[in-house]
Amino acid sequence: QVQLVESGGGLVQTGGSLRLSCAASGTIFGTLGWYRQVPGKERELVATITSDHVTNYAQSVMGRFTISRDNAKDTVYLQMNSLKPEDTAVYYCNADNPFSTSMEYDYWGQGTQVTVSS
């Protein structure tokens, strides 16, 4: 069973930076991503990265966040710069299940809290 563990969240001031990490229990060959969720809202995509390092970003974070992966370490990262209060959320690591197109069968981490103060 694949396990994902996020780390690196915390409290920062507006304009600050954080680097999130997500370590997988085993080799992940497919797409990895970061999603975030605020109470009362649906979980939303932040960024994804394929096994070939092709990236995709939400418009709200483009130019500020950078997703990367280290396939040798089975780890995905999210470098967050120029943080804004609206970035405050629980951030979840996601690994695509290659056997289904539905995210219902994806693998998810437990989440790490990111709080950006005004």
MARFILUM-157026 format. One record per residue (C-alpha): x, y, z. Coordinates in nm, 4 decimals, padded with zeros to 6 digits. Layout:
BEGIN
<node <X; Y; Z>>
...
//
This chain:
BEGIN
<node <00.0000; 00.0000; 00.0000>>
<node <00.1393; 00.3389; -00.1035>>
<node <00.1823; 00.5908; 00.1771>>
<node <00.2475; 00.9644; 00.1407>>
<node <00.3738; 01.1824; 00.4257>>
<node <00.3801; 01.5626; 00.3993>>
<node <00.6036; 01.7945; 00.5984>>
<node <00.7251; 02.1532; 00.5962>>
<node <00.4098; 02.3440; 00.6775>>
<node <00.4002; 02.6228; 00.9297>>
<node <00.3250; 02.9862; 01.0012>>
<node <00.4822; 03.2602; 00.7906>>
<node <00.4248; 03.6274; 00.7235>>
<node <00.2932; 03.7664; 00.3981>>
<node <00.5721; 03.7597; 00.1420>>
<node <00.7544; 03.4766; 00.3142>>
<node <00.8485; 03.1336; 00.1844>>
<node <00.7959; 02.7708; 00.2754>>
<node <00.9102; 02.4453; 00.1195>>
<node <00.6786; 02.1471; 00.1478>>
<node <00.7970; 01.7903; 00.1077>>
<node <00.6075; 01.4698; 00.0456>>
<node <00.7830; 01.1377; 00.0808>>
<node <00.6364; 00.8217; -00.0695>>
<node <00.6793; 00.4781; 00.0804>>
<node <00.7726; 00.3369; -00.2574>>
<node <00.8467; 00.4313; -00.6139>>
<node <00.5779; 00.6442; -00.7784>>
<node <00.5930; 00.6318; -01.1564>>
<node <00.3008; 00.8571; -01.2387>>
<node <00.1932; 01.2132; -01.1763>>
<node <00.2431; 01.3715; -00.8348>>
<node <00.0712; 01.6829; -00.7140>>
<node <-00.0215; 01.9219; -00.4404>>
<node <-00.3768; 02.0183; -00.3521>>
<node <-00.5083; 02.2462; -00.0813>>
<node <-00.8302; 02.2837; 00.1101>>
<node <-00.9849; 02.5602; 00.3176>>
<node <-01.2742; 02.4857; 00.5558>>
<node <-01.6018; 02.5195; 00.3691>>
<node <-01.4429; 02.4872; 00.0259>>
<node <-01.3644; 02.2006; -00.2068>>
<node <-01.0126; 02.0716; -00.2339>>
<node <-00.8374; 02.2477; -00.5218>>
<node <-00.5377; 02.1759; -00.7379>>
<node <-00.2216; 02.3721; -00.6671>>
<node <00.0332; 02.2061; -00.8936>>
<node <00.1144; 01.8749; -01.0593>>
<node <00.4271; 01.7231; -01.2051>>
<node <00.4613; 01.4202; -01.4302>>
<node <00.7298; 01.1555; -01.4165>>
<node <00.9010; 01.3471; -01.6978>>
<node <00.8943; 01.6687; -01.4918>>
<node <00.6223; 01.8415; -01.6921>>
<node <00.4467; 02.0830; -01.4566>>
<node <00.1033; 02.2374; -01.4301>>
<node <-00.0015; 02.5166; -01.1936>>
<node <-00.3167; 02.6818; -01.0759>>
<node <-00.3400; 03.0392; -01.2020>>
<node <-00.3469; 03.1677; -00.8458>>
<node <00.0019; 03.0346; -00.7685>>
<node <00.1705; 03.0587; -01.1073>>
<node <00.4970; 03.2478; -01.0844>>
<node <00.5131; 03.2106; -00.7071>>
<node <00.5151; 02.8345; -00.6464>>
<node <00.7435; 02.5714; -00.7955>>
<node <00.6767; 02.1988; -00.7883>>
<node <00.9606; 01.9525; -00.8318>>
<node <01.0327; 01.5865; -00.7749>>
<node <01.3258; 01.3640; -00.6981>>
<node <01.2458; 01.0276; -00.8492>>
<node <01.5463; 00.8651; -00.6847>>
<node <01.4109; 00.9646; -00.3432>>
<node <01.0414; 00.9185; -00.4303>>
<node <00.9777; 01.2693; -00.3032>>
<node <00.7836; 01.5664; -00.4387>>
<node <00.8397; 01.9245; -00.3247>>
<node <00.6495; 02.2499; -00.3364>>
<node <00.8543; 02.5673; -00.3045>>
<node <00.6199; 02.8494; -00.2085>>
<node <00.7418; 03.2065; -00.2399>>
<node <00.5685; 03.5420; -00.2035>>
<node <00.3050; 03.3831; 00.0143>>
<node <-00.0286; 03.5552; 00.0590>>
<node <-00.2961; 03.5153; 00.3272>>
<node <-00.5195; 03.3491; 00.0671>>
<node <-00.2631; 03.0688; 00.0437>>
<node <-00.3594; 02.9626; 00.3950>>
<node <-00.4902; 02.6065; 00.3766>>
<node <-00.4155; 02.2455; 00.4504>>
<node <-00.1906; 02.1190; 00.1739>>
<node <-00.2202; 01.7584; 00.0605>>
<node <00.0167; 01.5486; -00.1424>>
<node <-00.1397; 01.3409; -00.4193>>
<node <-00.0156; 01.0492; -00.6241>>
<node <-00.2110; 00.9395; -00.9274>>
<node <-00.3357; 00.5831; -00.9396>>
<node <-00.2342; 00.4636; -01.2867>>
<node <-00.5154; 00.2087; -01.2955>>
<node <-00.8002; 00.4601; -01.2784>>
<node <-00.8941; 00.8004; -01.4186>>
<node <-01.0943; 00.8758; -01.1048>>
<node <-00.9252; 01.0565; -00.8168>>
<node <-01.1316; 00.8416; -00.5844>>
<node <-00.8570; 00.5830; -00.6177>>
<node <-00.5598; 00.8196; -00.5885>>
<node <-00.3213; 00.8131; -00.2962>>
<node <-00.3301; 01.1033; -00.0491>>
<node <-00.1162; 01.2248; 00.2365>>
<node <-00.2506; 01.3349; 00.5727>>
<node <-00.2028; 01.7050; 00.5009>>
<node <00.0161; 01.9808; 00.6398>>
<node <-00.1103; 02.3198; 00.7573>>
<node <00.0180; 02.6361; 00.5937>>
<node <-00.0817; 02.9635; 00.7566>>
<node <00.0126; 03.3025; 00.6141>>
<node <-00.0413; 03.5972; 00.8454>>
<node <-00.1369; 03.9436; 00.7253>>
//
